[in-house]
Every structure is written in C-alpha cells, then in structure tokens.
Amino acid sequence: MAKVVFTANIQRHVQCPATNAEGEDVRAVLDNVFRENPNARGYILDDQAALRKHVAVFIDRVMIRDRIKLSDPVSGTATVYVMQALSGG
C-alpha cells in the first residue's frame, strides 16, 4: 500500500491527514483516498477529474507526468505527495 501525504498548505483548506491507499497508478490511489475523504476530491481534482492547476503530485520525489488521466504507476512501497503548487518571485 502506498503512503499518501498531503502538505500543510492543502490542509489549511481541507482536512486530509496522511493515509495509506492501494492502487497501481495515481488515479487508483487517489480514488481510494477520496472514498474515505470525499471533501478532498474537489480541492485536488477539477470537474473533469484531472489535477487542478494549483496542485502538484510527486511519487517518491518525482513529479508525475500525466496530470489528466493520472496514469503514472505507483508501487506498493511508494510515498505519494500531494501539494499546492506555489508560484511567485
């Protein structure tokens, strides 16, 4: 089971503690998390079920490539980090 961690800046907007979730890809892992925490879904995904522009997902420190289908593979020992993408300068 992958560990899923939501950063503190996301948790200011919606409660989503770290959890473990099964799944072979990012979509399946997040779907399992959202089954237990449906309020987080609307903050992380848009109405087309793709990642919102302000959200970034990393698997073991590597940013995912597929922001639409969320098809990047996730191993059972991975840590999936979900964070708000910050911009500015």
C-alpha positions in Angstrom: 0.0 0.0 0.0 1.3 3.4 -0.9 1.5 6.2 1.7 -0.3 9.4 0.7 0.8 12.7 2.2 -1.0 16.0 1.8 1.1 19.0 2.6 0.2 21.5 5.3 -0.8 24.2 2.8 -3.5 22.0 1.4 -4.7 21.0 4.9 -5.4 24.7 5.6 -8.2 24.4 3.1 -9.4 20.8 3.5 -8.7 18.3 6.2 -6.7 15.4 4.7 -4.3 13.6 7.0 -1.7 11.2 5.8 -3.1 7.8 4.9 -2.3 4.5 3.2 -4.1 3.6 0.0 -3.9 0.8 -2.6 -3.7 1.3 -6.3 -1.4 0.6 -9.2 -1.5 4.2 -10.5 -2.1 7.7 -9.2 -5.7 7.6 -10.2 -6.5 4.4 -8.3 -4.6 5.6 -5.2 -6.3 9.0 -5.1 -9.7 7.4 -5.8 -9.2 5.2 -2.8 -8.2 8.2 -0.6 -11.3 10.1 -1.8 -13.6 7.3 -1.0 -12.6 7.9 2.7 -12.3 11.6 2.3 -14.7 13.0 -0.4 -14.2 16.6 0.6 -10.6 16.4 -0.6 -11.6 15.4 -4.1 -13.0 18.8 -5.1 -9.9 20.6 -3.9 -7.4 18.3 -5.7 -9.3 17.4 -8.9 -11.3 19.6 -11.3 -14.7 18.8 -12.8 -13.0 16.7 -15.5 -11.3 14.6 -12.8 -7.8 15.9 -13.8 -5.4 17.6 -11.3 -6.2 21.2 -10.7 -3.6 23.7 -12.0 -2.6 24.6 -8.5 -1.9 21.0 -7.4 1.3 19.0 -7.9 1.7 15.3 -7.2 5.1 13.6 -6.6 5.8 9.9 -6.3 8.9 9.4 -4.2 10.2 12.9 -5.1 9.5 12.6 -8.9 6.7 14.8 -10.3 4.0 12.8 -12.1 3.8 13.3 -15.9 0.1 12.5 -16.6 -1.9 15.3 -14.9 -5.1 14.3 -16.8 -5.5 10.5 -16.6 -3.2 10.2 -13.6 -1.8 7.0 -15.1 1.7 7.2 -13.6 2.4 3.9 -11.8 2.7 3.7 -8.0 4.5 0.9 -6.3 3.2 -0.6 -3.0 6.1 1.0 -1.1 5.9 4.4 -2.7 5.1 7.7 -1.0 2.7 9.9 -2.9 3.0 13.6 -2.0 0.1 15.9 -2.9 0.9 19.6 -2.6 -0.3 23.0 -3.7 1.9 24.4 -6.4 3.1 27.8 -5.4 4.3 30.5 -7.8 5.7 33.9 -7.5 9.0 35.5 -7.5 
